[in-house]
Amino acid sequence: MFFTEIRMAANPPGAAPLDQDQIWQGLAQKALDAVPYVEAITECRIIDRKSENLFDREVTIGGHRYVERVWLEAPSRVVFARLEGPVLGTITNEIVKDGDELTLAFEFALTVRPGHKIPVTEQELSSQMAAAYRTAAESTLAAVRASLATGGARPAGSSLPVAAEPSRDKAVDAPPWLVEFYKKVDALDAEGVVAGFAPDGSMRFGSNDPMTGQEALRAGVGWIFSNYRRMAHDFVNVWDCGDTVVLEATVSYEFLDGRVVPIPALTTIERRGDVIVDLRVFTDPTPLQ
């Protein structure tokens, strides 16, 4: 598992200035068709359009097929959740405004799919992705500037070839223990959740420090649950690899003031016998702040 963040000025000295809407148009277009912007992506097509701002795309990177769920959160953020492929996790592209300055921020929370081997180390993969995304961001901004200079950019969301949509009405096949565990999570049952862990079990949420051991888990989980009225985990995909399970879900958090905020999350769970020894949640918690 590795985390990477890169930031770059959207309007460096000497470049024609772009406003947030213009930059957003470029990010949205890159999400729809990444091939002109990301050299490593040789194929990109939408395979399941769920709404105007939510769709699944299939991309080919280094000869490997990936399926990514994409959320367009206008006017500032795009979230990619890797559903299939050798490397799973989340990627966010965000326009950050600091006074009059605009910055592009790219964050990765990724892990090699259980049981899959890649020919480079995670550190090398992280460096490769950071370099590729910096180049992609520069290409995107250059394309927006060139399009404006010749009379205007193609509207974000304009039509692209869409493959026939596969049926996703089938229920997600999840092991019974996983369903029961998340019933306790959604019920905010801290004791029930902690009971599912080994005495030396560990949980890590995003880039926060891991909570290891029953006492740390009880304190940490209790504090997390105290901020919400309820949670709801909507399972999207489950990959059951024996002692390791990878769960993709949309998690809805209901705050004490009644606000409900849904965010995508990818969780890896490692078990020893009937208890959890390691649980890691990969997500962008920014909407919860």
C-alpha positions as CSV (number, residue, x, y, z in Angstrom):
1,M,0.0,0.0,0.0
2,F,1.4,3.4,-0.9
3,F,0.2,7.0,-0.8
4,T,1.5,9.7,-3.1
5,E,0.5,13.4,-3.5
6,I,1.8,15.9,-6.1
7,R,0.9,19.5,-6.5
8,M,1.5,22.0,-9.3
9,A,0.6,25.5,-10.1
10,A,-2.2,25.7,-12.7
11,N,-1.0,29.1,-14.0
12,P,2.8,29.1,-13.9
13,P,4.6,32.3,-14.9
14,G,4.4,33.1,-18.6
15,A,1.4,30.8,-19.3
16,A,-2.0,32.2,-20.4
17,P,-4.1,32.3,-17.3
18,L,-7.0,29.8,-16.9
19,D,-9.9,30.2,-14.5
20,Q,-11.3,27.3,-12.4
21,D,-14.1,26.6,-14.8
22,Q,-11.7,26.2,-17.7
23,I,-9.4,23.9,-15.8
24,W,-12.4,21.9,-14.6
25,Q,-13.4,21.4,-18.2
26,G,-10.0,19.9,-19.0
27,L,-10.1,17.5,-16.0
28,A,-13.6,16.4,-16.9
29,Q,-12.5,15.8,-20.5
30,K,-9.5,13.8,-19.3
31,A,-11.8,11.6,-17.2
32,L,-14.0,10.9,-20.2
33,D,-11.1,10.1,-22.6
34,A,-7.6,9.9,-21.1
35,V,-5.7,8.8,-24.2
36,P,-4.8,12.3,-25.5
37,Y,-3.5,13.3,-22.1
38,V,-1.9,10.3,-20.3
39,E,0.8,8.6,-22.4
40,A,0.7,5.4,-20.4
41,I,-3.1,4.9,-21.2
42,T,-3.4,3.5,-24.7
43,E,-7.2,2.8,-24.6
44,C,-10.1,4.4,-22.8
45,R,-13.8,3.9,-23.1
46,I,-16.9,4.3,-21.0
47,I,-18.5,1.0,-20.4
48,D,-21.3,1.9,-17.9
49,R,-22.7,5.4,-17.7
50,K,-24.8,5.5,-14.4
51,S,-25.5,9.3,-14.6
52,E,-24.0,12.4,-16.1
53,N,-21.5,12.6,-13.3
54,L,-20.9,8.9,-12.5
55,F,-19.6,6.3,-14.9
56,D,-17.3,3.3,-15.2
57,R,-14.5,3.4,-17.7
58,E,-12.2,0.7,-19.0
59,V,-8.5,1.7,-19.7
60,T,-5.5,-0.1,-20.8
61,I,-2.2,0.8,-19.1
62,G,1.0,-1.1,-19.9
63,G,-1.0,-3.8,-21.6
64,H,-3.1,-4.4,-18.5
65,R,-6.9,-3.8,-18.3
66,Y,-8.3,-1.7,-15.6
67,V,-11.9,-0.7,-14.7
68,E,-12.3,2.6,-12.9
69,R,-15.4,4.1,-11.4
70,V,-15.3,7.9,-12.0
71,W,-17.1,10.6,-10.0
72,L,-17.2,14.1,-11.5
73,E,-17.6,16.5,-8.6
74,A,-17.9,19.8,-10.4
75,P,-16.3,22.3,-10.3
76,S,-13.3,21.1,-8.5
77,R,-12.7,17.3,-8.1
78,V,-12.6,14.0,-10.0
79,V,-12.4,10.7,-8.1
80,F,-11.3,7.4,-9.7
81,A,-11.8,4.1,-7.8
82,R,-9.9,1.2,-9.3
83,L,-12.4,-1.7,-9.4
84,E,-10.4,-4.2,-11.5
85,G,-6.8,-4.5,-12.5
86,P,-3.3,-5.3,-11.0
87,V,-3.3,-2.2,-8.8
88,L,-6.4,-1.2,-6.8
89,G,-7.3,1.9,-4.8
90,T,-8.4,5.5,-5.3
91,I,-7.0,8.5,-7.3
92,T,-8.2,12.1,-6.9
93,N,-7.6,15.1,-9.2
94,E,-8.6,18.3,-7.5
95,I,-8.4,22.1,-8.2
96,V,-7.4,23.8,-5.0
97,K,-8.0,27.6,-4.7
98,D,-5.8,29.6,-2.4
99,G,-6.7,33.2,-2.7
100,D,-6.2,34.1,-6.3
101,E,-3.9,31.1,-6.9
102,L,-5.1,27.8,-8.4
103,T,-3.2,24.6,-7.8
104,L,-3.8,21.1,-9.2
105,A,-3.5,18.4,-6.6
106,F,-3.3,14.7,-7.4
107,E,-3.5,12.0,-4.6
108,F,-3.1,8.3,-4.9
109,A,-3.9,5.6,-2.3
110,L,-3.1,2.4,-4.0
111,T,-2.3,-1.2,-3.3
112,V,-1.2,-4.2,-5.4
113,R,-4.2,-6.5,-5.9
114,P,-3.9,-9.5,-3.5
115,G,-2.2,-12.5,-5.3
116,H,-0.9,-10.3,-8.1
117,K,2.8,-9.5,-8.7
118,I,4.1,-6.5,-10.5
119,P,7.6,-6.2,-12.0
120,V,8.5,-3.0,-10.0
121,T,8.5,-2.1,-6.3
122,E,5.7,0.0,-4.9
123,Q,8.1,2.9,-4.5
124,E,9.1,2.7,-8.2
125,L,5.4,2.4,-9.2
126,S,4.6,5.5,-7.0
127,S,7.3,7.5,-8.7
128,Q,6.2,6.4,-12.2
129,M,2.6,7.4,-11.5
130,A,3.6,10.7,-10.1
131,A,5.7,11.5,-13.1
132,A,2.9,10.3,-15.5
133,Y,0.3,12.4,-13.8
134,R,2.5,15.5,-13.8
135,T,2.9,15.1,-17.5
136,A,-0.8,14.4,-17.9
137,A,-1.7,17.6,-16.0
138,E,0.6,19.7,-18.1
139,S,-0.8,18.1,-21.3
140,T,-4.4,18.8,-20.1
141,L,-3.7,22.5,-19.3
142,A,-1.8,22.9,-22.6
143,A,-4.8,21.4,-24.5
144,V,-7.3,23.7,-22.8
145,R,-5.1,26.8,-23.6
146,A,-4.7,25.7,-27.2
147,S,-8.4,25.1,-27.6
148,L,-9.3,28.5,-26.1
149,A,-6.8,30.1,-28.4
150,T,-8.5,28.6,-31.4
151,G,-12.0,29.5,-30.4
152,G,-13.1,27.5,-27.4
153,A,-12.9,24.1,-25.8
154,R,-15.1,21.1,-26.4
155,P,-17.8,21.1,-23.6
156,A,-17.0,18.8,-20.7
157,G,-19.3,15.8,-20.9
158,S,-19.7,15.9,-24.7
159,S,-20.5,12.6,-26.3
160,L,-17.9,9.9,-26.7
161,P,-18.3,6.3,-27.9
162,V,-20.0,4.3,-25.2
163,A,-20.0,0.5,-25.1
164,A,-23.2,-1.4,-24.4
165,E,-23.8,-1.2,-20.7
166,P,-23.5,-4.5,-18.8
167,S,-26.1,-5.4,-16.3
168,R,-25.2,-4.5,-12.7
169,D,-28.5,-5.5,-11.1
170,K,-27.1,-8.6,-9.6
171,A,-26.4,-8.7,-5.9
172,V,-22.8,-8.5,-4.8
173,D,-21.5,-11.9,-3.7
174,A,-20.0,-11.2,-0.2
175,P,-19.0,-13.8,2.4
176,P,-21.4,-13.9,5.3
177,W,-18.9,-12.8,7.9
178,L,-18.2,-9.6,5.9
179,V,-21.9,-8.8,5.8
180,E,-22.3,-9.4,9.5
181,F,-19.2,-7.3,10.3
182,Y,-20.5,-4.3,8.4
183,K,-23.9,-4.6,10.0
184,K,-22.1,-3.9,13.2
185,V,-20.2,-1.0,11.6
186,D,-23.4,0.5,10.2
187,A,-25.1,0.1,13.6
188,L,-22.2,2.0,15.2
189,D,-21.7,-0.9,17.5
190,A,-18.1,-0.2,18.6
191,E,-17.8,-3.3,20.9
192,G,-19.2,-5.5,18.2
193,V,-16.7,-4.2,15.7
194,V,-13.7,-4.5,18.0
195,A,-14.7,-8.1,18.9
196,G,-14.2,-9.0,15.2
197,F,-10.4,-8.2,15.5
198,A,-7.6,-10.3,16.8
199,P,-6.0,-9.1,20.1
200,D,-3.1,-7.7,18.0
201,G,-5.4,-6.6,15.2
202,S,-4.9,-3.3,13.4
203,M,-7.1,-0.7,11.6
204,R,-5.9,2.2,9.5
205,F,-8.2,4.9,7.9
206,G,-6.6,6.7,5.1
207,S,-3.2,8.3,6.0
208,N,-4.0,8.4,9.7
209,D,-1.8,6.4,12.2
210,P,-2.9,2.7,12.5
211,M,-4.9,1.7,15.6
212,T,-3.3,-1.5,16.9
213,G,-4.6,-3.7,19.7
214,Q,-8.0,-3.9,21.4
215,E,-7.6,-0.8,23.6
216,A,-6.5,1.4,20.7
217,L,-9.2,0.0,18.5
218,R,-11.9,0.5,21.1
219,A,-10.9,4.1,21.7
220,G,-10.4,4.9,18.0
221,V,-13.6,3.3,16.7
222,G,-15.6,4.8,19.5
223,W,-14.4,8.2,18.7
224,I,-15.1,7.8,15.0
225,F,-18.6,6.6,15.7
226,S,-19.3,9.5,18.1
227,N,-19.3,11.9,15.1
228,Y,-22.1,10.2,13.3
229,R,-25.8,9.3,13.7
230,R,-25.4,6.4,11.4
231,M,-23.4,4.9,8.5
232,A,-24.5,2.8,5.5
233,H,-22.1,0.7,3.4
234,D,-23.4,0.0,-0.1
235,F,-21.3,-2.9,-1.4
236,V,-20.2,-2.4,-5.0
237,N,-17.7,-5.1,-5.5
238,V,-16.1,-7.8,-3.3
239,W,-12.9,-9.7,-4.2
240,D,-12.6,-12.7,-1.9
241,C,-9.0,-14.1,-2.0
242,G,-9.2,-16.5,1.0
243,D,-7.5,-14.8,4.0
244,T,-7.6,-11.4,2.2
245,V,-10.8,-9.6,1.0
246,V,-11.0,-6.4,-0.9
247,L,-14.2,-4.4,-0.6
248,E,-15.3,-1.5,-2.8
249,A,-18.3,0.4,-1.3
250,T,-20.1,3.7,-1.3
251,V,-20.2,4.8,2.4
252,S,-22.9,7.2,3.5
253,Y,-22.1,9.1,6.7
254,E,-25.0,10.8,8.5
255,F,-23.8,13.5,10.7
256,L,-25.3,14.5,14.0
257,D,-26.9,17.6,12.3
258,G,-28.6,15.4,9.7
259,R,-26.3,15.9,6.8
260,V,-25.6,12.8,4.7
261,V,-22.3,12.6,2.8
262,P,-21.6,9.6,0.5
263,I,-18.0,8.9,-0.5
264,P,-16.3,6.0,-2.3
265,A,-14.0,3.7,-0.4
266,L,-11.8,0.7,-1.0
267,T,-11.0,-1.5,2.0
268,T,-8.6,-4.4,2.3
269,I,-9.2,-6.9,5.2
270,E,-6.7,-9.6,6.2
271,R,-8.0,-12.4,8.5
272,R,-6.4,-15.1,10.6
273,G,-8.9,-17.8,11.2
274,D,-12.2,-16.1,12.2
275,V,-10.7,-12.7,13.3
276,I,-9.4,-9.7,11.5
277,V,-5.7,-8.9,11.8
278,D,-5.5,-5.9,9.5
279,L,-8.1,-3.6,8.0
280,R,-7.1,-0.7,5.8
281,V,-9.5,1.9,4.4
282,F,-8.5,3.8,1.3
283,T,-10.6,6.9,0.7
284,D,-10.5,10.6,0.4
285,P,-12.1,12.0,3.7
286,T,-12.1,15.6,2.5
287,P,-15.9,15.7,2.0
288,L,-16.3,14.7,5.6
289,Q,-14.4,17.7,6.9
